[in-house]
Amino acid sequence: MRKPTTFQIGIHPINWVGEDVREHGADTTFETIVDDIQRLGLTGTEMGRKYPQDRAALKRELASRGIRLVSQWKSVLLSDPSCREAELAAYRTHAQFLHEMGSPVISTAEVGGSLHFDPRRTPHEKEVLRLDEAGWHSLAEGLNAAGRIAREYGMKLAYHHHGGTVVESPEEIDRLMALTDPALVWLLYDTGHAYYGGSDPLQLLRKHYGRIAYVHLKDVRPHVLAEARTQGADFVTCIRKGVFTVPGDGCIDFAPILAELVERGYEGWAMLEGEQDPALHPPFQYARNALDYMNGLLEAAGGGE
C-alpha cells in the first residue's frame, strides 16, 4: 500500500524576485507571482518584498487565489545582549502579523557577524565574524526568548541556517541545536544552504529530524560554487553567479531526502526555492520542471494518495 505524503509543497516568491540580490526580478509584480503560484496548483507561499504591506489587501489577494501565507523571514541580532530587548519587541510585532495571517512558523536567522545583513558591518569588510563563547550563549538565550513569543501565538520559531551567516556549517548548526531549548527553537532545514555550508543535506536531515519544523527545497550548481570559492566570492556574489537553482537542476540527490520525509511522516510545509536571476531562468517554467521532478521522486518513494 502506498504511503501517503503528509507534507505540503509550497513555493517561495524568491523564485521570481530576489531578496538578497535586489536587481533580480525588480520589475516583476506581485500579481505575476501569485498568479503563477495559482497556475502551478500550489497553495502556500512566504512573504516577499513585492507583496502588499496592507494586511487586508494581502489577505484578500491571497485568499482569492486559494493561497496561504506560511511564513516570513525575520532577521534577529540576538548575539549582542545589548540589542535583545529591542529585538524581542520587534519579534513580537512580527509574530503578531504572522499569527493574524494564519502562518504556522517564523523563519528566523541571526544576522550578527554577517557581511550583508549585520547593520554594524562596514562595506570594506570581507569575512563573516564568527561568534565567540559569549555571543553563542547570548544568541541561544535570545532565541529561547523569541521561541516563547512564537509559542504564545501558536507558532514555532524555525531557525534558518543560512549561507553568509554565523550558523552556516554543520558544526554551527549542531551547536545551535545543542544550546537551545528543543521545545522553543526548531530548525528550518534548507537543502541548498546545507550544501553551501558544507553539510551533506541527507545526513543533516537525519541528524536533526526531530527539530525540523519547516523545509526549504533548493538545489546547487556545484561548478558555480567551486569557481566562486576559488575566487573568494561572498554569499551575495555567489547568488549573482547562479549558485542556487530549483530541485532537479543541480547536484543534490533529492530522492533519498524526499523518501526520508515521506517515511518519517513529515507534516509541515516544504517550500520550493530557486533564488536565481529570473531573466535567465524563467520562474514558472523552472518551478514546473522542479515539481514534475519531485512528483516523480515522490511516486517512486511510495508517497502519494
HUJO-V130803 format. One record per residue. N is the residue number from 1. PSI is psi in whole degrees, -180 to 180 (none if undefined). Layout:
n=<N	N>
psi=<PSI	PSI>
This chain:
n=<1	2	3	4	5	6	7	8	9	10	11	12	13	14	15	16	17	18	19	20	21	22	23	24	25	26	27	28	29	30	31	32	33	34	35	36	37	38	39	40	41	42	43	44	45	46	47	48	49	50	51	52	53	54	55	56	57	58	59	60	61	62	63	64	65	66	67	68	69	70	71	72	73	74	75	76	77	78	79	80	81	82	83	84	85	86	87	88	89	90	91	92	93	94	95	96	97	98	99	100	101	102	103	104	105	106	107	108	109	110	111	112	113	114	115	116	117	118	119	120	121	122	123	124	125	126	127	128	129	130	131	132	133	134	135	136	137	138	139	140	141	142	143	144	145	146	147	148	149	150	151	152	153	154	155	156	157	158	159	160	161	162	163	164	165	166	167	168	169	170	171	172	173	174	175	176	177	178	179	180	181	182	183	184	185	186	187	188	189	190	191	192	193	194	195	196	197	198	199	200	201	202	203	204	205	206	207	208	209	210	211	212	213	214	215	216	217	218	219	220	221	222	223	224	225	226	227	228	229	230	231	232	233	234	235	236	237	238	239	240	241	242	243	244	245	246	247	248	249	250	251	252	253	254	255	256	257	258	259	260	261	262	263	264	265	266	267	268	269	270	271	272	273	274	275	276	277	278	279	280	281	282	283	284	285	286	287	288	289	290	291	292	293	294	295	296	297	298	299	300	301	302	303	304	305>
psi=<135	134	129	148	118	-11	161	140	125	-166	143	140	-9	-15	-29	-37	120	145	-43	-26	100	-25	-18	115	23	-31	2	138	158	-44	-39	-44	-54	-29	-40	-42	-43	-42	-31	-11	20	152	10	141	167	166	140	167	-15	-4	149	138	-24	121	-41	-43	-42	-47	-46	-46	-41	-45	-36	-19	6	33	141	142	113	-36	176	136	139	111	142	152	72	-8	-16	108	-25	-17	-8	-47	-48	-40	-42	-33	-43	-35	-39	-43	-42	-45	-39	-42	-49	-35	-44	-31	-4	24	142	-22	155	110	118	134	135	132	-6	130	-15	144	-38	-24	-20	116	-12	-12	157	156	-24	-6	153	-15	146	133	109	156	143	-178	-45	-39	-42	-46	-34	-42	-47	-45	-43	-41	-39	-42	-42	-37	-34	-39	-47	-45	-35	-35	13	22	174	138	117	106	126	98	137	139	143	14	-180	-5	87	-47	164	-37	-38	-39	-46	-44	-42	-43	-37	-34	-20	160	121	-20	-11	-31	117	179	134	108	117	116	-42	-45	-29	-52	-45	-39	-1	5	155	115	-40	-43	-38	-43	-48	-39	-39	23	-39	-15	-5	123	-9	150	137	130	106	160	172	138	106	-33	-34	-42	-44	-44	-42	-40	-39	-36	-5	30	143	179	-49	-36	-38	-40	-45	-34	-13	35	-31	152	-177	158	137	-7	6	-147	-10	135	105	-11	-54	-27	-50	-38	-39	-44	-40	-49	-38	-8	36	131	6	-160	148	115	127	129	150	-46	61	172	114	-20	-31	-26	88	120	-45	-46	-42	-39	-41	-44	-42	-40	-41	-43	-49	-38	-37	-41	-39	-40	-42	-31	-6	7	140	170	none>
